[in-house]
Amino acid sequence: MSVKERIKRYRESGGAADLVRVEVLVPRARRDEIVNIAAEFRSEHRAEKRRLAEFIKMATERYGPGVFDNIDLDKLNDLRQKARVVANALMERGDARAYAMGRKMVSQLGEADGTDADPKGHRLEQVR
């Protein structure tokens, strides 16, 4: 596999699949500041992905077939989509603890979007 093919695969389905390349012109003196901000953004994004993956793992271990009997998470490519489907299943089919876990997941998804979301996944603009 050539280097170009590897880079393409990394950007399409690997660690950079949900990141975009941005080129901006900034004063030379402030370059490091922009680079540091971008590093913070990537770090926050990766931490969010880890939290969502952990929620999904925990939910499937605790509630498994009883809640996810007709849901195929492998068909969903995006981790956020998977988390939203899992959260909705927990809230609709689970017990009180499952509902609380689903609600926490929806809240996490809303925070990442910069919005609040209701249990059905509808986006509600955040009031500031």
Sine and cosine of phi, psi and omega as CSV:
sin_phi,cos_phi,sin_psi,cos_psi,sin_omega,cos_omega
0.00,0.00,0.76,-0.65,-0.04,-1.00
-0.97,0.23,0.23,-0.97,0.00,-1.00
-0.89,0.45,-0.67,0.74,0.01,-1.00
-0.88,0.47,-0.65,0.76,0.02,-1.00
-0.91,0.41,-0.64,0.76,0.03,-1.00
-0.90,0.44,-0.69,0.72,0.02,-1.00
-0.89,0.45,-0.68,0.73,0.02,-1.00
-0.87,0.48,-0.70,0.71,0.01,-1.00
-0.90,0.43,-0.64,0.77,0.04,-1.00
-0.87,0.49,-0.66,0.75,-0.03,-1.00
-0.97,0.25,-0.48,0.88,-0.05,-1.00
-1.00,0.02,-0.62,0.79,-0.08,-1.00
-0.69,-0.73,0.00,1.00,-0.03,-1.00
-0.99,-0.14,-0.50,-0.86,-0.07,-1.00
-0.90,0.44,-0.37,0.93,-0.01,-1.00
-0.97,-0.24,0.26,0.97,-0.09,-1.00
-0.89,0.47,-0.50,0.87,-0.03,-1.00
-0.93,-0.37,0.38,0.92,0.06,-1.00
-0.91,-0.42,0.42,-0.91,0.05,-1.00
-0.82,-0.57,0.51,-0.86,0.05,-1.00
-1.00,0.08,0.70,-0.72,-0.01,-1.00
-0.77,-0.64,0.71,-0.70,0.07,-1.00
-0.88,-0.48,0.81,-0.59,0.01,-1.00
-0.73,-0.69,0.43,-0.90,0.09,-1.00
-0.98,-0.22,0.84,-0.55,0.00,-1.00
-0.71,-0.71,0.34,-0.94,0.08,-1.00
-0.87,0.49,0.62,-0.79,-0.04,-1.00
-0.80,0.60,-0.61,0.79,-0.05,-1.00
-0.93,0.38,-0.36,0.93,-0.06,-1.00
-0.96,-0.28,0.10,0.99,-0.03,-1.00
-0.83,0.55,-0.75,0.66,-0.03,-1.00
-0.87,0.49,-0.57,0.82,0.04,-1.00
-0.88,0.47,-0.71,0.71,0.02,-1.00
-0.91,0.42,-0.67,0.74,0.02,-1.00
-0.88,0.47,-0.66,0.75,0.03,-1.00
-0.91,0.40,-0.64,0.77,0.04,-1.00
-0.90,0.44,-0.68,0.73,0.03,-1.00
-0.89,0.46,-0.63,0.78,0.04,-1.00
-0.90,0.43,-0.63,0.78,0.06,-1.00
-0.89,0.45,-0.69,0.73,0.03,-1.00
-0.86,0.51,-0.72,0.69,0.01,-1.00
-0.89,0.45,-0.66,0.75,0.00,-1.00
-0.89,0.45,-0.71,0.70,0.03,-1.00
-0.89,0.46,-0.65,0.76,-0.01,-1.00
-0.90,0.44,-0.70,0.71,0.01,-1.00
-0.92,0.40,-0.61,0.80,0.05,-1.00
-0.90,0.43,-0.65,0.76,0.05,-1.00
-0.89,0.46,-0.69,0.72,0.02,-1.00
-0.88,0.48,-0.64,0.77,0.03,-1.00
-0.90,0.43,-0.67,0.74,0.02,-1.00
-0.89,0.45,-0.70,0.72,0.01,-1.00
-0.90,0.43,-0.67,0.74,0.03,-1.00
-0.89,0.45,-0.62,0.79,0.03,-1.00
-0.92,0.39,-0.67,0.74,0.07,-1.00
-0.85,0.52,-0.73,0.68,-0.02,-1.00
-0.88,0.47,-0.70,0.71,0.00,-1.00
-0.88,0.47,-0.73,0.68,-0.01,-1.00
-0.88,0.47,-0.68,0.73,-0.02,-1.00
-0.90,0.43,-0.69,0.72,-0.02,-1.00
-0.93,0.36,-0.54,0.84,0.05,-1.00
-0.94,0.34,-0.67,0.74,-0.06,-1.00
-0.97,0.24,-0.67,0.74,-0.19,-0.98
-0.92,-0.39,-0.25,0.97,0.10,-0.99
0.42,0.91,-0.79,-0.61,-0.14,-0.99
-0.88,0.47,-0.49,0.87,-0.02,-1.00
-0.88,0.47,-0.55,0.84,-0.04,-1.00
-0.96,-0.26,-0.55,0.84,-0.12,-0.99
-0.94,-0.33,0.52,0.85,-0.11,-0.99
-0.89,0.45,-0.55,0.84,-0.02,-1.00
-0.87,-0.50,0.44,0.90,-0.02,-1.00
-0.92,-0.39,0.81,-0.59,0.04,-1.00
-0.94,-0.35,0.99,-0.12,-0.05,-1.00
-0.94,0.35,-0.36,0.93,-0.01,-1.00
-0.92,0.39,-0.34,0.94,0.01,-1.00
-0.98,0.21,-0.27,0.96,0.02,-1.00
-1.00,-0.07,0.76,-0.64,-0.03,-1.00
-1.00,0.09,-0.60,0.80,-0.14,-0.99
-1.00,0.03,0.75,-0.67,0.00,-1.00
-0.88,0.47,-0.60,0.80,0.01,-1.00
-0.91,0.41,-0.61,0.79,0.06,-1.00
-0.90,0.44,-0.69,0.72,0.02,-1.00
-0.86,0.50,-0.71,0.70,-0.01,-1.00
-0.89,0.46,-0.64,0.77,0.00,-1.00
-0.92,0.39,-0.65,0.76,0.03,-1.00
-0.91,0.42,-0.70,0.71,0.02,-1.00
-0.89,0.46,-0.71,0.70,-0.01,-1.00
-0.88,0.48,-0.71,0.70,0.01,-1.00
-0.90,0.44,-0.65,0.76,0.03,-1.00
-0.90,0.44,-0.67,0.74,0.02,-1.00
-0.88,0.47,-0.69,0.72,-0.05,-1.00
-0.95,0.30,-0.53,0.85,-0.05,-1.00
-1.00,0.07,-0.54,0.84,-0.14,-0.99
-0.89,-0.45,-0.22,0.98,-0.10,-0.99
-1.00,-0.05,-0.03,-1.00,0.05,-1.00
-0.99,0.11,-0.22,-0.97,-0.05,-1.00
-0.90,0.44,-0.63,0.78,0.02,-1.00
-0.92,0.38,-0.63,0.78,0.04,-1.00
-0.90,0.44,-0.66,0.75,0.03,-1.00
-0.87,0.49,-0.70,0.71,-0.01,-1.00
-0.89,0.46,-0.65,0.76,0.03,-1.00
-0.91,0.42,-0.68,0.73,0.03,-1.00
-0.89,0.46,-0.66,0.75,0.02,-1.00
-0.90,0.44,-0.63,0.78,0.04,-1.00
-0.90,0.43,-0.63,0.77,0.04,-1.00
-0.91,0.42,-0.69,0.73,0.02,-1.00
-0.89,0.46,-0.65,0.76,0.04,-1.00
-0.88,0.47,-0.69,0.72,0.03,-1.00
-0.87,0.49,-0.68,0.73,0.02,-1.00
-0.90,0.43,-0.64,0.77,0.02,-1.00
-0.92,0.40,-0.64,0.77,0.02,-1.00
-0.89,0.45,-0.63,0.78,-0.02,-1.00
-0.93,0.37,-0.52,0.85,0.02,-1.00
-0.99,0.17,-0.27,0.96,-0.12,-0.99
0.99,0.12,0.27,0.96,0.02,-1.00
-0.72,-0.69,0.22,-0.98,0.18,-0.98
-0.99,-0.13,0.52,-0.86,0.02,-1.00
-0.81,-0.59,0.60,-0.80,0.07,-1.00
-1.00,0.09,0.16,-0.99,-0.08,-1.00
-0.84,0.54,-0.46,0.89,0.00,-1.00
-0.99,0.11,-0.01,1.00,0.05,-1.00
1.00,-0.01,0.09,1.00,0.05,-1.00
-0.96,0.30,0.69,-0.72,-0.04,-1.00
-0.99,0.12,0.75,-0.66,0.05,-1.00
-0.89,-0.46,0.78,-0.63,-0.02,-1.00
-0.89,0.47,0.64,-0.77,-0.03,-1.00
-0.99,0.15,0.74,-0.67,0.02,-1.00
-1.00,-0.02,0.78,-0.63,0.00,-1.00
-0.80,-0.60,0.00,0.00,0.00,0.00
